[in-house]
Amino acid sequence: MRTRVQSRQRQRASWRLILGVPLGLTLLAALTGWWAYTTYYWRVEDNVLEFWGQVRDVVAPHPANLPTPMQAAGIPTVAFPPTPSPEATATAAATTAITGLSTPMVEPTDLPPTPTPLPSKVTLTGFKYEPQLFNNCGPASLSINLSYWEWKGNQKDVAAVIKPNQYDRNVSPRELYEYLLTQGFDAYIRVNGDLDTLKRFIAAGYPVLVEKGYTCEKGERCSGWFGHYSVFTGYDDAESYFITQDTFRGPDLKLSYDYVLTNWRAFDYLYLVVFPAGAERDAEVAALLGAAADLNRNYHDALARAQNEALALTGEDAAFAWFNVGTNLYYLQDYAGAAAAYDQARQTGLPYRMLWYQFGPYRSYYQMARYQDVIDLATFAISGAIGEPGLEEAYFWRGQAEEALGQRDQAIEDYRTALVRHPDYQNALDALAKLGVSP
């Protein structure tokens, strides 16, 4: 009897084993796939944040655009026809200040022709691809770019220094540059890039790190418009595409020339050329830059392009072009003109996340004593972030405006919050030291 019972027990155990192993393997595969998917793009907790962000967008949707400007005394709003006739454009260039203030239409610098024709197709190799962690396209893209030069680190090494808070929404080109200097590398950061710029560097053996806009597609783990870095590593004139290493969408991603130009506009066609530090490499990269090696000339040429686009385009493309007018005027120290151009960009309609990445409006409005505009825009940017907002720049500039208005306690609180969001953030440390208070 005991033998029969034991036999039946063994049979049941065998059936459980037969049925359980495939079921367990299936469950394990599903969990592994889910884990791989979530870690490919986000961490698990960040999937939750994204989910609640989507819920909020349904229940209490965030405004799609930055708020339009208040009417500011002495700062005129610019209104040009979106598509002027050639005669109107010529008249505007000759007689009108495009910002309504002090900077007239400018002409781009004539660039010398490329000495030798570029190859019709180039593909650089030797990259170590990394999918980005949450909010980490900047560090991940820089890591990919550096891997081409046989750097041995990864995106976590970069992020630990320049964005220790994973919720920091942005890593600026300047922050990337400062990190490069600690690793034995150098870089040129320039605006006004074009298709030939990218091809010229790639053909010479230099991948190019580009900051551009990205609008999430249906079914992706994101929504709306974002700023995004990609590493450009090849091109094909016959098929009219670039090859990019995209930390969000995958390696060897092909992007059409038209797509690149359209999405690049949102960041004034900004690019970084990274290279091992040294005089020989520096001279080679400067030669490839041509006229753009002169930074002031680079902004001048970018301004001319942005002005022409602002007059010719409509809708969001025109808004980006006006924003670029403002950015270039700011760097050329026409703060009043920059403020007016930013007003026009906001009036035309900018994505609400625009000030997660670019801070020219804060700087320009501050220079024009439009402190309430700075406070309102910074507060708007902070409110648009689900979970713990990074945006140390928004807290800092709000603090600057509050301090200018005599709101000392609020300013100190914002400077300290900026340091919580980004420890060792130098601007906030300097502001607190100036006020004689501790971090």
Protein Blocks (a to p, Z undefined) as FASTA:
>chain_A
ZZmmmmmmmmmmmmmmmmmmmmmmmmmmmmmmmmmmmmmmmcfklmmmmmmmmmmmmmmc
cdfbdcdddddehiacddddfbdcfklmmmmmmmpcfklpabccdddddddddfbacdfb
dcdehiacddddehilmmmmmmmmmmmnopabdfklmmmmmmmblklmbdcfklmmmmmm
mnopacdddehiafklmmmmmmnopacdddddddddehiacehjdddddddfbdcfklop
addddfknoghiacdfklmmmmmmmnoopacddddedfklmmmmmmmnmmmlpmmlmmmm
mmmmmmmmmmmmgcjllmmmmmmmmmmmmmnopaklmmmmmmmmmmnopafklmmmbckl
mmmmmmnopaklmmmmmmmmmmmpghjaehlmmmmmmmmmmmmnopamlmmmmmmmmmmm
mghilklmmmmmmnopaZZ
